Amino acid sequence: MAGAADDEFISQFTPIRFAFTNKLNRDDKLLLVFDALACIIHDGS
């Protein structure tokens, strides 16, 4: 970002999965866990 200080951290969230219902079902929850595990493995945490 132009003009941002070097020590300033800017975070930006981007949705990667959408659920088109108001209530999450079992499959939606499993996909959420899978996405969380994939992010943890990718980040190396």
C-alpha positions, 0 to 999 in steps of 0.5 A, spaced: 500 500 500 502 506 498 504 511 503 504 505 509 509 505 514 514 499 513 512 496 520 505 497 519 501 490 517 495 490 513 491 484 513 486 482 508 481 477 508 478 473 502 472 468 502 474 462 499 468 458 500 460 460 500 454 456 504 448 458 500 444 456 506 442 459 513 444 453 517 450 449 516 450 442 515 454 436 516 458 437 509 459 444 510 462 443 517 467 438 514 469 442 509 470 448 514 475 443 518 478 441 511 480 448 509 482 450 516 487 444 516 489 446 509 491 453 512 495 450 518 499 446 514 500 451 508 502 456 513 507 451 517 504 453 524 
